[in-house]
Amino acid sequence: MERLVAPQNLTALAYESIKRSILAGDIDHDVRLTEESLSQRLGISKSPIREALNGLQNEGLIRIEPRQGAYLRQFTAKEVEDLYNLREVLEVYAVSITQMTPGLIHELQASVKRTRQFLKSDDRNGHIEEDIRFHSTIAQATGNNELCRVLEKIQNQIWLFRCRSYDLSSSTAPKAHDAIVKALANKDRKQAQVAMRQHIALVRTRLIESIDAPPNN
């Protein structure tokens, strides 16, 4: 994290700085985030840090333990299932109303191509970012800003365990995305819904199985 020097809304600046570090993977799950340590690192007082941490907890990215500090949120199998169930409903709805323009189809086809390249070169971060970009592109094409906002919040929470989901489903993503794009290109919304539902359900099932699986001895 970089020290903050701009005389703007310090709470908003602290919130964005800490959030960027979380989503960039710069903070481990066992790292304790305290108002004092963050105040020193960002060069601002504790008050905006406290408000920023409360905001990040409300967004579901961290958990605050009284008199202990804050830690990255860790998800139970039930919480993962709930997130993916909600994501499935929203994304299936998104493909049912998205505006299927030639520009959108071209952009999604290019995304599938990049996903294959990232997978081939074993670029984990690039693959994950492209996956999010693919789904975000569809959501944005609906013109529903509230839908985009909620999906972004879900994606941010999912990001906290994306490494685990990457290992479980990265190889299937290009084929799944391609199926969604082909259905949209053919203006077959029902098939696009089926393809999207199958795509998200597969990741959900594999993630839950991996969380419930007993540790290897």
Residue pairs with C-beta under 8 A, 6 or more apart in sequence:
1 17
1 18
1 20
1 21
1 26
1 38
1 41
1 42
2 17
2 42
3 41
3 42
3 43
4 10
4 13
4 14
4 17
4 42
4 43
4 44
5 43
6 13
10 44
10 45
10 48
11 48
11 51
11 52
11 55
12 52
13 44
13 48
14 38
14 42
14 44
14 48
14 49
14 51
14 52
15 51
15 52
15 55
15 56
17 42
18 33
18 38
18 52
18 53
18 56
19 56
19 59
19 61
19 156
21 27
22 56
22 61
22 62
22 72
22 160
23 156
23 159
25 125
25 163
27 33
27 72
28 72
29 71
29 72
29 74
30 71
31 71
31 72
32 68
32 69
32 70
32 71
33 53
33 62
33 69
33 70
33 71
34 69
34 70
35 46
35 49
35 50
35 53
35 69
36 46
38 49
38 53
39 45
39 46
39 49
42 49
53 62
53 64
53 70
54 64
56 62
56 70
57 63
57 64
57 70
59 153
59 156
59 157
60 73
60 153
60 156
60 157
61 72
61 73
61 156
61 157
61 160
62 70
62 71
62 72
62 73
63 70
63 71
63 72
63 73
63 74
64 70
65 71
72 160
73 157
73 160
74 160
75 83
75 157
75 160
75 161
75 211
76 211
77 208
77 211
77 212
80 161
80 204
80 207
80 208
80 211
81 204
81 208
83 154
83 157
83 158
84 158
84 200
84 201
84 203
84 204
84 207
85 204
86 154
87 151
87 154
87 158
87 200
88 196
88 197
88 200
88 201
88 204
90 139
90 147
90 150
90 151
90 154
91 135
91 138
91 139
91 151
91 196
91 200
92 193
92 196
92 197
93 147
94 138
94 139
94 142
94 144
94 147
94 151
94 196
95 138
95 180
95 183
95 184
95 189
95 192
95 193
95 196
96 189
96 192
96 193
97 142
97 144
98 104
98 138
98 139
98 141
98 142
98 184
99 141
99 142
99 143
100 141
100 184
100 185
100 187
101 141
104 137
104 138
104 141
104 184
105 181
105 184
105 185
107 137
108 134
108 137
108 138
108 177
108 180
108 181
108 184
109 181
111 130
111 133
111 134
111 137
111 177
112 134
112 174
112 177
112 178
112 181
114 126
114 130
115 127
115 130
115 131
115 134
115 173
115 174
115 177
116 174
117 123
118 126
118 127
118 130
119 127
119 170
119 171
119 173
119 174
124 163
124 166
124 170
127 166
127 170
127 173
128 159
128 162
128 166
131 173
131 177
132 155
132 159
134 177
135 151
135 155
136 148
136 151
136 152
136 155
138 180
139 147
139 148
139 151
140 148
142 148
158 165
161 207
164 207
164 210
165 203
165 206
165 207
168 203
168 206
168 207
168 210
169 202
169 203
169 206
172 199
172 202
173 199
176 195
176 198
176 199
176 202
177 199
179 195
179 198
179 199
180 192
180 195
180 196
180 199
183 189
183 191
183 192
183 194
183 195
184 192
